[in-house]
């Protein structure tokens, strides 16, 4: 497969690049700093660009089979009060870009706390979550709403707390009654996302993944 990974330079995005290359796929790695990624695999294509720029995204999506959207923001004190729009703005630009390029499969990383999964947290937990991460996750919720309203074959991936551990076993929770918090490695999230792109599993579903 030819995969486009948006947000490829770090975090889960970089793990997706590594996982996809290890499985023999061709990877177009999209990020502002894509040219700085040190990978020599012949299947690797760095693609510098702005994830909110429709023109950049349309060009990047040309000829790929699926898109893995893995954007994140750096944690800082300012995220407590500063509005976040990256996730929704990038998604607003990406959906028509995928349509223009004829790409129908989108695997999108959000997180536990986006959309209806915020109900997993108890009231005291939700107060702390909203105070620290609320603005970022409000935008992830807007992002999910844009995707579910589209006609794309999407999978929304909501990992629990991310770690730097090696890839290991994990659970994919599809029933809201089973959703729970926990931890999961970035490498395991990447394993799931690349697998979902490969086989089209969990189409038009939102899943929580945890160890």
C-alpha atoms as an extended CHARMM CRD file, in Angstrom:
* protein
*
       211  EXT
         1         1  UNK       CA              0.0000000000        0.0000000000        0.0000000000  PROA      1               0.0000000000
         2         2  UNK       CA              0.9230000000        3.6440000000       -0.3960000000  PROA      2               0.0000000000
         3         3  UNK       CA              0.1470000000        5.4350000000        2.8690000000  PROA      3               0.0000000000
         4         4  UNK       CA              0.1110000000        9.1260000000        3.7200000000  PROA      4               0.0000000000
         5         5  UNK       CA              1.0010000000        9.8140000000        7.3620000000  PROA      5               0.0000000000
         6         6  UNK       CA              0.1670000000       13.3580000000        8.4690000000  PROA      6               0.0000000000
         7         7  UNK       CA              2.0680000000       14.4420000000       11.5700000000  PROA      7               0.0000000000
         8         8  UNK       CA              4.8600000000       12.0230000000       10.7320000000  PROA      8               0.0000000000
         9         9  UNK       CA              7.8410000000       13.5980000000       12.4480000000  PROA      9               0.0000000000
        10        10  UNK       CA              7.1610000000       12.5950000000       16.0480000000  PROA      10              0.0000000000
        11        11  UNK       CA              4.9590000000       10.6760000000       18.4520000000  PROA      11              0.0000000000
        12        12  UNK       CA              2.4550000000        8.1900000000       17.1000000000  PROA      12              0.0000000000
        13        13  UNK       CA              2.9610000000        9.5480000000       13.5840000000  PROA      13              0.0000000000
        14        14  UNK       CA              6.6230000000        8.6160000000       13.5520000000  PROA      14              0.0000000000
        15        15  UNK       CA              5.7800000000        5.1790000000       14.9510000000  PROA      15              0.0000000000
        16        16  UNK       CA              3.2340000000        4.7560000000       12.1310000000  PROA      16              0.0000000000
        17        17  UNK       CA              5.9450000000        5.5380000000        9.5860000000  PROA      17              0.0000000000
        18        18  UNK       CA              8.2630000000        2.9510000000       11.1340000000  PROA      18              0.0000000000
        19        19  UNK       CA              5.5170000000        0.3290000000       11.3980000000  PROA      19              0.0000000000
        20        20  UNK       CA              4.2950000000        0.8230000000        7.8300000000  PROA      20              0.0000000000
        21        21  UNK       CA              7.8110000000        0.6130000000        6.3890000000  PROA      21              0.0000000000
        22        22  UNK       CA              8.4910000000       -2.5220000000        8.4280000000  PROA      22              0.0000000000
        23        23  UNK       CA              5.4080000000       -4.0860000000        6.8050000000  PROA      23              0.0000000000
        24        24  UNK       CA              6.6920000000       -3.2480000000        3.3310000000  PROA      24              0.0000000000
        25        25  UNK       CA              4.4640000000       -0.2890000000        2.5370000000  PROA      25              0.0000000000
        26        26  UNK       CA              5.4380000000        2.9160000000        0.7750000000  PROA      26              0.0000000000
        27        27  UNK       CA              5.0740000000        5.8780000000        3.1220000000  PROA      27              0.0000000000
        28        28  UNK       CA              4.6550000000        9.5510000000        2.2970000000  PROA      28              0.0000000000
        29        29  UNK       CA              5.5870000000       11.2950000000        5.5500000000  PROA      29              0.0000000000
        30        30  UNK       CA              3.9020000000       14.6880000000        5.8290000000  PROA      30              0.0000000000
        31        31  UNK       CA              4.9480000000       17.3340000000        8.3610000000  PROA      31              0.0000000000
        32        32  UNK       CA              6.5460000000       20.7500000000        8.4640000000  PROA      32              0.0000000000
        33        33  UNK       CA              9.8650000000       19.1380000000        9.3920000000  PROA      33              0.0000000000
        34        34  UNK       CA              9.5690000000       16.0480000000        7.1970000000  PROA      34              0.0000000000
        35        35  UNK       CA             12.9060000000       16.7510000000        5.5060000000  PROA      35              0.0000000000
        36        36  UNK       CA             14.6260000000       16.3090000000        8.8970000000  PROA      36              0.0000000000
        37        37  UNK       CA             13.4310000000       12.7190000000        9.3790000000  PROA      37              0.0000000000
        38        38  UNK       CA             16.4390000000       10.4180000000        9.1400000000  PROA      38              0.0000000000
        39        39  UNK       CA             15.1300000000        7.3640000000        7.3000000000  PROA      39              0.0000000000
        40        40  UNK       CA             16.9010000000        5.7840000000        4.3310000000  PROA      40              0.0000000000
        41        41  UNK       CA             14.3240000000        3.1150000000        3.4600000000  PROA      41              0.0000000000
        42        42  UNK       CA             13.5530000000        3.2140000000       -0.3050000000  PROA      42              0.0000000000
        43        43  UNK       CA              9.8480000000        3.2080000000        0.5070000000  PROA      43              0.0000000000
        44        44  UNK       CA             10.1060000000        6.4170000000        2.4920000000  PROA      44              0.0000000000
        45        45  UNK       CA              9.1250000000        9.7570000000        0.9650000000  PROA      45              0.0000000000
        46        46  UNK       CA              9.4650000000       12.8890000000        3.1410000000  PROA      46              0.0000000000
        47        47  UNK       CA              6.8540000000       15.4750000000        2.2240000000  PROA      47              0.0000000000
        48        48  UNK       CA              7.1680000000       18.8730000000        3.9410000000  PROA      48              0.0000000000
        49        49  UNK       CA              3.9010000000       20.7630000000        4.2170000000  PROA      49              0.0000000000
        50        50  UNK       CA              1.3320000000       22.5610000000        6.3240000000  PROA      50              0.0000000000
        51        51  UNK       CA             -1.4590000000       20.3060000000        7.6000000000  PROA      51              0.0000000000
        52        52  UNK       CA             -3.9680000000       23.1630000000        7.4190000000  PROA      52              0.0000000000
        53        53  UNK       CA             -3.1170000000       24.1040000000        3.8250000000  PROA      53              0.0000000000
        54        54  UNK       CA             -5.6120000000       22.5990000000        1.3380000000  PROA      54              0.0000000000
        55        55  UNK       CA             -3.1620000000       22.7910000000       -1.5680000000  PROA      55              0.0000000000
        56        56  UNK       CA             -0.4000000000       21.0060000000        0.3380000000  PROA      56              0.0000000000
        57        57  UNK       CA             -2.8040000000       18.2830000000        1.4230000000  PROA      57              0.0000000000
        58        58  UNK       CA             -4.3240000000       17.7460000000       -2.0190000000  PROA      58              0.0000000000
        59        59  UNK       CA             -0.8790000000       17.2560000000       -3.5230000000  PROA      59              0.0000000000
        60        60  UNK       CA              0.2030000000       14.9740000000       -0.6890000000  PROA      60              0.0000000000
        61        61  UNK       CA             -2.9080000000       12.7820000000       -1.0030000000  PROA      61              0.0000000000
        62        62  UNK       CA             -2.4390000000       12.2100000000       -4.7250000000  PROA      62              0.0000000000
        63        63  UNK       CA             -1.8670000000        8.5430000000       -5.4720000000  PROA      63              0.0000000000
        64        64  UNK       CA             -2.1280000000        7.1710000000       -1.9150000000  PROA      64              0.0000000000
        65        65  UNK       CA             -4.4060000000        4.3750000000       -0.7670000000  PROA      65              0.0000000000
        66        66  UNK       CA             -5.1730000000        5.6380000000        2.7420000000  PROA      66              0.0000000000
        67        67  UNK       CA             -4.4230000000        8.5130000000        5.0900000000  PROA      67              0.0000000000
        68        68  UNK       CA             -3.2820000000        8.2500000000        8.7060000000  PROA      68              0.0000000000
        69        69  UNK       CA             -3.9560000000       11.5430000000       10.4890000000  PROA      69              0.0000000000
        70        70  UNK       CA             -1.8350000000       11.6790000000       13.6440000000  PROA      70              0.0000000000
        71        71  UNK       CA             -1.5270000000       15.3470000000       14.5510000000  PROA      71              0.0000000000
        72        72  UNK       CA             -0.6410000000       16.3520000000       18.0960000000  PROA      72              0.0000000000
        73        73  UNK       CA              0.2810000000       19.4850000000       19.9770000000  PROA      73              0.0000000000
        74        74  UNK       CA              3.0960000000       20.0730000000       22.4210000000  PROA      74              0.0000000000
        75        75  UNK       CA              1.9310000000       20.1270000000       25.9970000000  PROA      75              0.0000000000
        76        76  UNK       CA              2.4330000000       23.4530000000       27.7510000000  PROA      76              0.0000000000
        77        77  UNK       CA              0.8770000000       25.5460000000       30.4740000000  PROA      77              0.0000000000
        78        78  UNK       CA             -0.7020000000       27.7900000000       27.8360000000  PROA      78              0.0000000000
        79        79  UNK       CA             -2.9170000000       24.9480000000       26.6030000000  PROA      79              0.0000000000
        80        80  UNK       CA             -4.9850000000       25.4410000000       29.7700000000  PROA      80              0.0000000000
        81        81  UNK       CA             -6.3680000000       28.7760000000       28.5260000000  PROA      81              0.0000000000
        82        82  UNK       CA             -5.3760000000       28.9820000000       24.8540000000  PROA      82              0.0000000000
        83        83  UNK       CA             -7.9620000000       27.9340000000       22.2970000000  PROA      83              0.0000000000
        84        84  UNK       CA             -6.9660000000       25.0140000000       20.0470000000  PROA      84              0.0000000000
        85        85  UNK       CA             -8.0380000000       24.8180000000       16.4090000000  PROA      85              0.0000000000
        86        86  UNK       CA             -5.3300000000       22.7060000000       14.7620000000  PROA      86              0.0000000000
        87        87  UNK       CA             -7.2510000000       19.4360000000       14.7030000000  PROA      87              0.0000000000
        88        88  UNK       CA            -10.4830000000       20.8060000000       13.2540000000  PROA      88              0.0000000000
        89        89  UNK       CA             -8.7450000000       23.1630000000       10.8190000000  PROA      89              0.0000000000
        90        90  UNK       CA             -6.5380000000       20.3930000000        9.4690000000  PROA      90              0.0000000000
        91        91  UNK       CA             -9.5260000000       18.0840000000        9.1140000000  PROA      91              0.0000000000
        92        92  UNK       CA            -11.5850000000       20.7350000000        7.3370000000  PROA      92              0.0000000000
        93        93  UNK       CA             -8.7640000000       21.0340000000        4.8260000000  PROA      93              0.0000000000
        94        94  UNK       CA             -8.0830000000       17.3010000000        4.5610000000  PROA      94              0.0000000000
        95        95  UNK       CA            -11.5610000000       15.9620000000        3.7950000000  PROA      95              0.0000000000
        96        96  UNK       CA            -11.9930000000       17.8370000000        0.4730000000  PROA      96              0.0000000000
        97        97  UNK       CA             -8.3450000000       17.1330000000       -0.3560000000  PROA      97              0.0000000000
        98        98  UNK       CA             -8.9990000000       13.4040000000        0.0060000000  PROA      98              0.0000000000
        99        99  UNK       CA            -12.1180000000       13.6910000000       -2.1430000000  PROA      99              0.0000000000
       100       100  UNK       CA            -10.1590000000       15.5530000000       -4.8190000000  PROA      100             0.0000000000
       101       101  UNK       CA             -7.4720000000       12.8720000000       -4.7800000000  PROA      101             0.0000000000
       102       102  UNK       CA             -9.9870000000       10.0110000000       -4.7940000000  PROA      102             0.0000000000
       103       103  UNK       CA             -8.8560000000        8.6270000000       -1.4270000000  PROA      103             0.0000000000
       104       104  UNK       CA            -11.5880000000        7.1670000000        0.7410000000  PROA      104             0.0000000000
       105       105  UNK       CA             -9.8780000000        5.6080000000        3.7800000000  PROA      105             0.0000000000
       106       106  UNK       CA             -8.9630000000        7.7520000000        6.8160000000  PROA      106             0.0000000000
       107       107  UNK       CA             -7.5170000000        6.5100000000       10.1040000000  PROA      107             0.0000000000
       108       108  UNK       CA             -7.5750000000        9.4070000000       12.5710000000  PROA      108             0.0000000000
       109       109  UNK       CA             -5.8610000000        9.5750000000       15.9550000000  PROA      109             0.0000000000
       110       110  UNK       CA             -7.8590000000       11.4740000000       18.5830000000  PROA      110             0.0000000000
       111       111  UNK       CA             -7.8770000000       10.2300000000       22.1780000000  PROA      111             0.0000000000
       112       112  UNK       CA             -9.9230000000        9.0320000000       25.1190000000  PROA      112             0.0000000000
       113       113  UNK       CA            -11.9030000000       12.1070000000       26.0950000000  PROA      113             0.0000000000
       114       114  UNK       CA            -12.8680000000       13.1210000000       22.5730000000  PROA      114             0.0000000000
       115       115  UNK       CA            -16.5230000000       13.0390000000       21.6050000000  PROA      115             0.0000000000
       116       116  UNK       CA            -18.7540000000       10.7260000000       23.6150000000  PROA      116             0.0000000000
       117       117  UNK       CA            -15.7550000000        8.9860000000       25.1870000000  PROA      117             0.0000000000
       118       118  UNK       CA            -15.3790000000       11.8340000000       27.7110000000  PROA      118             0.0000000000
       119       119  UNK       CA            -18.1950000000       10.1990000000       29.6570000000  PROA      119             0.0000000000
       120       120  UNK       CA            -15.6970000000        7.4840000000       30.6640000000  PROA      120             0.0000000000
       121       121  UNK       CA            -14.2920000000        9.8750000000       33.2530000000  PROA      121             0.0000000000
       122       122  UNK       CA            -16.0030000000       10.3530000000       36.6050000000  PROA      122             0.0000000000
       123       123  UNK       CA            -17.1950000000       13.8490000000       37.5160000000  PROA      123             0.0000000000
       124       124  UNK       CA            -14.0750000000       14.6290000000       39.6070000000  PROA      124             0.0000000000
       125       125  UNK       CA            -11.8300000000       13.2500000000       36.8410000000  PROA      125             0.0000000000
       126       126  UNK       CA            -13.7000000000       15.2790000000       34.2580000000  PROA      126             0.0000000000
       127       127  UNK       CA            -13.1090000000       18.4870000000       36.1920000000  PROA      127             0.0000000000
       128       128  UNK       CA             -9.3490000000       17.9210000000       36.1160000000  PROA      128             0.0000000000
       129       129  UNK       CA             -9.4100000000       16.7370000000       32.5140000000  PROA      129             0.0000000000
       130       130  UNK       CA            -11.3980000000       19.7630000000       31.3520000000  PROA      130             0.0000000000
       131       131  UNK       CA             -9.1510000000       22.1600000000       33.2550000000  PROA      131             0.0000000000
       132       132  UNK       CA             -5.9420000000       20.8610000000       31.6710000000  PROA      132             0.0000000000
       133       133  UNK       CA             -6.8620000000       19.1900000000       28.3920000000  PROA      133             0.0000000000
       134       134  UNK       CA            -10.3560000000       20.4810000000       27.7730000000  PROA      134             0.0000000000
       135       135  UNK       CA             -9.5800000000       22.9900000000       25.0210000000  PROA      135             0.0000000000
       136       136  UNK       CA             -7.4700000000       20.5140000000       23.0380000000  PROA      136             0.0000000000
       137       137  UNK       CA            -10.0780000000       17.7890000000       23.3710000000  PROA      137             0.0000000000
       138       138  UNK       CA            -12.9190000000       20.1440000000       22.5320000000  PROA      138             0.0000000000
       139       139  UNK       CA            -11.1700000000       20.6130000000       19.2010000000  PROA      139             0.0000000000
       140       140  UNK       CA            -10.6240000000       16.8680000000       18.8330000000  PROA      140             0.0000000000
       141       141  UNK       CA            -14.3740000000       16.5300000000       19.3550000000  PROA      141             0.0000000000
       142       142  UNK       CA            -14.9780000000       19.0510000000       16.5630000000  PROA      142             0.0000000000
       143       143  UNK       CA            -12.5340000000       17.0720000000       14.4340000000  PROA      143             0.0000000000
       144       144  UNK       CA            -14.4040000000       13.8180000000       15.0350000000  PROA      144             0.0000000000
       145       145  UNK       CA            -17.7270000000       15.4690000000       14.1690000000  PROA      145             0.0000000000
       146       146  UNK       CA            -16.3530000000       16.6500000000       10.8270000000  PROA      146             0.0000000000
       147       147  UNK       CA            -15.1150000000       13.1640000000       10.0200000000  PROA      147             0.0000000000
       148       148  UNK       CA            -18.2750000000       11.3140000000       11.0260000000  PROA      148             0.0000000000
       149       149  UNK       CA            -20.3590000000       13.7380000000        8.9420000000  PROA      149             0.0000000000
       150       150  UNK       CA            -18.2530000000       12.9520000000        5.8580000000  PROA      150             0.0000000000
       151       151  UNK       CA            -18.6810000000       10.0150000000        3.5020000000  PROA      151             0.0000000000
       152       152  UNK       CA            -15.1490000000        8.7700000000        4.1510000000  PROA      152             0.0000000000
       153       153  UNK       CA            -14.4240000000        5.2340000000        5.3190000000  PROA      153             0.0000000000
       154       154  UNK       CA            -12.9870000000        6.3920000000        8.6270000000  PROA      154             0.0000000000
       155       155  UNK       CA            -11.7700000000        4.8660000000       11.8630000000  PROA      155             0.0000000000
       156       156  UNK       CA            -11.4490000000        7.1240000000       14.9040000000  PROA      156             0.0000000000
       157       157  UNK       CA             -8.6790000000        5.8720000000       17.1780000000  PROA      157             0.0000000000
       158       158  UNK       CA             -8.9260000000        6.9010000000       20.8260000000  PROA      158             0.0000000000
       159       159  UNK       CA             -5.9040000000        5.6500000000       22.7540000000  PROA      159             0.0000000000
       160       160  UNK       CA             -5.6540000000        5.8600000000       26.5150000000  PROA      160             0.0000000000
       161       161  UNK       CA             -2.5500000000        7.3840000000       28.1800000000  PROA      161             0.0000000000
       162       162  UNK       CA              0.3930000000        7.0790000000       25.7990000000  PROA      162             0.0000000000
       163       163  UNK       CA              3.7690000000        5.6410000000       26.7840000000  PROA      163             0.0000000000
       164       164  UNK       CA              7.1460000000        5.1650000000       25.1130000000  PROA      164             0.0000000000
       165       165  UNK       CA              7.1270000000        1.4120000000       25.7590000000  PROA      165             0.0000000000
       166       166  UNK       CA              7.7150000000       -1.1790000000       23.0540000000  PROA      166             0.0000000000
       167       167  UNK       CA              4.8410000000       -2.6050000000       21.0380000000  PROA      167             0.0000000000
       168       168  UNK       CA              2.8270000000       -5.1340000000       22.9880000000  PROA      168             0.0000000000
       169       169  UNK       CA             -0.6210000000       -6.7200000000       23.2720000000  PROA      169             0.0000000000
       170       170  UNK       CA             -3.5780000000       -4.3590000000       23.3790000000  PROA      170             0.0000000000
       171       171  UNK       CA             -7.3510000000       -4.3990000000       23.4260000000  PROA      171             0.0000000000
       172       172  UNK       CA             -9.6690000000       -2.7330000000       20.9110000000  PROA      172             0.0000000000
       173       173  UNK       CA            -12.8470000000       -1.6460000000       22.6910000000  PROA      173             0.0000000000
       174       174  UNK       CA            -15.7840000000       -0.9570000000       20.4020000000  PROA      174             0.0000000000
       175       175  UNK       CA            -18.6700000000       -1.0670000000       22.8730000000  PROA      175             0.0000000000
       176       176  UNK       CA            -19.0060000000        2.1540000000       24.9060000000  PROA      176             0.0000000000
       177       177  UNK       CA            -19.9380000000        0.0250000000       27.9230000000  PROA      177             0.0000000000
       178       178  UNK       CA            -16.4200000000       -1.4410000000       27.8870000000  PROA      178             0.0000000000
       179       179  UNK       CA            -14.5130000000        1.8210000000       27.4240000000  PROA      179             0.0000000000
       180       180  UNK       CA            -12.0350000000        2.4890000000       30.2360000000  PROA      180             0.0000000000
       181       181  UNK       CA             -8.8820000000        4.4040000000       30.9280000000  PROA      181             0.0000000000
       182       182  UNK       CA             -5.4500000000        2.8140000000       30.9970000000  PROA      182             0.0000000000
       183       183  UNK       CA             -2.1270000000        3.0400000000       29.2010000000  PROA      183             0.0000000000
       184       184  UNK       CA             -0.8710000000        2.0130000000       25.7800000000  PROA      184             0.0000000000
       185       185  UNK       CA              2.4070000000        2.4620000000       23.9340000000  PROA      185             0.0000000000
       186       186  UNK       CA              2.6720000000        4.6820000000       20.8920000000  PROA      186             0.0000000000
       187       187  UNK       CA              4.1170000000        1.7130000000       19.0080000000  PROA      187             0.0000000000
       188       188  UNK       CA              0.9930000000       -0.3360000000       19.7660000000  PROA      188             0.0000000000
       189       189  UNK       CA             -1.2460000000        2.4940000000       18.5640000000  PROA      189             0.0000000000
       190       190  UNK       CA              0.7670000000        2.5990000000       15.3400000000  PROA      190             0.0000000000
       191       191  UNK       CA              0.3740000000       -1.1590000000       14.9380000000  PROA      191             0.0000000000
       192       192  UNK       CA             -3.4010000000       -0.7840000000       15.1530000000  PROA      192             0.0000000000
       193       193  UNK       CA             -3.5920000000        2.2170000000       12.8250000000  PROA      193             0.0000000000
       194       194  UNK       CA             -1.4980000000        0.6480000000       10.0740000000  PROA      194             0.0000000000
       195       195  UNK       CA             -3.4450000000       -2.5980000000       10.3950000000  PROA      195             0.0000000000
       196       196  UNK       CA             -6.7660000000       -0.7410000000       10.1030000000  PROA      196             0.0000000000
       197       197  UNK       CA             -5.5010000000        0.9820000000        6.9640000000  PROA      197             0.0000000000
       198       198  UNK       CA             -4.4620000000       -2.3580000000        5.5000000000  PROA      198             0.0000000000
       199       199  UNK       CA             -7.6240000000       -4.3510000000        6.0070000000  PROA      199             0.0000000000
       200       200  UNK       CA            -10.3320000000       -1.7150000000        6.3270000000  PROA      200             0.0000000000
       201       201  UNK       CA            -11.3430000000       -3.0000000000        9.7460000000  PROA      201             0.0000000000
       202       202  UNK       CA            -13.4450000000       -0.9360000000       12.1530000000  PROA      202             0.0000000000
       203       203  UNK       CA            -14.8030000000        1.1220000000        9.2730000000  PROA      203             0.0000000000
       204       204  UNK       CA            -16.9490000000        4.0740000000       10.3480000000  PROA      204             0.0000000000
       205       205  UNK       CA            -16.3140000000        3.2650000000       14.0000000000  PROA      205             0.0000000000
       206       206  UNK       CA            -14.7160000000        5.0100000000       16.9600000000  PROA      206             0.0000000000
       207       207  UNK       CA            -12.6330000000        2.6530000000       19.0940000000  PROA      207             0.0000000000
       208       208  UNK       CA            -10.7700000000        2.9570000000       22.3800000000  PROA      208             0.0000000000
       209       209  UNK       CA             -7.4780000000        1.0870000000       22.4870000000  PROA      209             0.0000000000
       210       210  UNK       CA             -5.6160000000        0.2260000000       25.6570000000  PROA      210             0.0000000000
       211       211  UNK       CA             -3.1500000000       -2.3200000000       26.9630000000  PROA      211             0.0000000000
